[in-house]
Amino acid sequence: MQKLWLFLSLTLLFLVSGCQNANQGAYDLRKDQTAPNYMSNRGENKQRLVEDDITNQNPNFLDLKRTGSGSETGGGKETGEDINKAKQVIADSDEFTLDSVWINGDRMWVSVYKKGMQSEQGKVNAEARLHRKLIQALPRYKIEVRVKEDRR
C-alpha cells in the first residue's frame, strides 16, 4: 500500500510540475526579443563575406579585382601582371597555344600545346625555346615548361 501511495504521489508531482507553462504555449524563437538571434542575417549581426577578405589571407591567391589588396611583396597585383606577361610571350611566339599558367611563390608552371606529333627530342627543344623566352621576360621566377601535343 505504501508503494502505491508513493507511486501516485510521484506521478501527481510530475504532472503538476510539467504543466506550469500550460497557458504560455510553445517557445517561439521569432517572438523572443531578448535572445540573440545567430541564425538571422538581419540587424547588427552582419558578417563580412569571405570573398571580401580572401586576398589578405594568402599571398598566393590572385587579386582578380586588380585592387592591389593582396600581399605587396610577391603576390597580389604583380602576380596577375606576371601571368598576363607570360601569356603575352606565349601568344607572340605563334608556335604554341596556351593551356595554363600557375604561380606559387617564386615558381611558375606553364603548360602549352604545340600542333602536330612530336618526337621526344622535338618536345625538349620546344620546351627549351619557350623557357628561354619566358626567363628573358620574367627573370624572377623559376619556370617549369610543359609542352603537350595538340592532335586536333
Buried (B, 14 or more C-beta within 10 A) or exposed (E): EEEEEEEEEEEEEEEEEEEEEEEEEEEEEEEEEEEEEEEEEEEEEEEEEEEEEBBEEEBBBBBEEEEEBBBEEBBBBBBBEBBEBBEEBBEEBEBBBBBEBEBEEEEBBBBBBBEEEBEEEBBEEBBEBBBEBBBEBBEEBEBBBEBBEBEE
